Amino acid sequence: MTSQAGSGSPVAIVTDSTACLPGAVVAEHAVSVVPLQVVVGAEVLEEGTDATRDRVAQALRSKEPVSTSRPAPATFAAAYQAAAAAGAEAIVSVHLSAQVSGTYASAAAAAADVGIDVHVVDSTQIGLATGFAVLAAVAARAEGADAVTVAHAARTRSEAAASFFYVDTLEYLRRGGRVGAAAAFFGAALAVKPLLTVRAGSVVPLEKVRTSTRALARIEELAVAAAGSGPVDVGVQHLGVRPRAAKLAERLRGRLPQAGVVWELEVGAVIAAHVGPGAVAVVVSPHTGCAHPGGPE
């Protein structure tokens, strides 16, 4: 567990490793990160290192069994107790969608028993969309907000976010049970390149295109439309296709001059297990009233 509880603020902020926040940002803003686990064959790995993600990608390519596991409530309880011991009077705990993981449920179970006020937020998002909600909480805390207001800032930011992603194949999402309605939507037409989005916390189909080039071009247009003209943060995530992602990020920087950050990052091991090699995602997260806490460009 990465613990950064000693922020000097009465409100501690906790998230999980699927938020995909860069380590420098986590350290700078005193965010505690609770890792999920990935199981490759009989090997249990904690998310949070490049080695874990690379091992997962290798396993997927070689068709080894890969599954993921939420943190136990006791792991969250330990993070909350550490925050309290460091001087926190309340905690805001922001996590990936409860529709795709039991992580939120584990956090909520721990919150009921730790003896400190914990506000558990279901971001209804995945990946950097959750991460940007965490940064909204950070910004609200920096302005002196109480825990209720900090949690509200995270929820508001997550509600405004849009995610669009492309996968080379639906196989991994189907295997992990995350694709649901998308499998029925695409039926037997798995030769097409599926574009997906996150709606009400679930992964749902958006469009079908015939080539990866068209898929990435369409994601770019969707991202620009979702960004509007106001201040926004953008994340481009991928698994094993950095040149594609870097090119897309550069194009979005040019088209979205109002963006506070446009990050280009690989997904973490848990998301990697479900999207598979070749995946590319764009997260668009409009600012919602709080000052932006900053971070690496």
Protein Blocks (a to p, Z undefined) as FASTA:
>chain_A
ZZffbnopabdcdddfklopafklmmmnopacddddddehjaccdehifklmmmmmmmmm
nopacddddddfklmmmmmmmmmmnopabdcdddddfklocklmmmmmmmmmnopacddd
dehighjllmmmmmmmmmmmmnopafklmmmmmmmmmmmpccddddfbfklmmmnopnmm
mmmmnmmmlmbccddddeehiacdfbdcfbfklmmmmmmmmmmmmnmmmdcddddddehi
lmlmmmmmmmmmmmmmmbmbacdddddfklmmmnoghiacddddddehiacebjaZZ
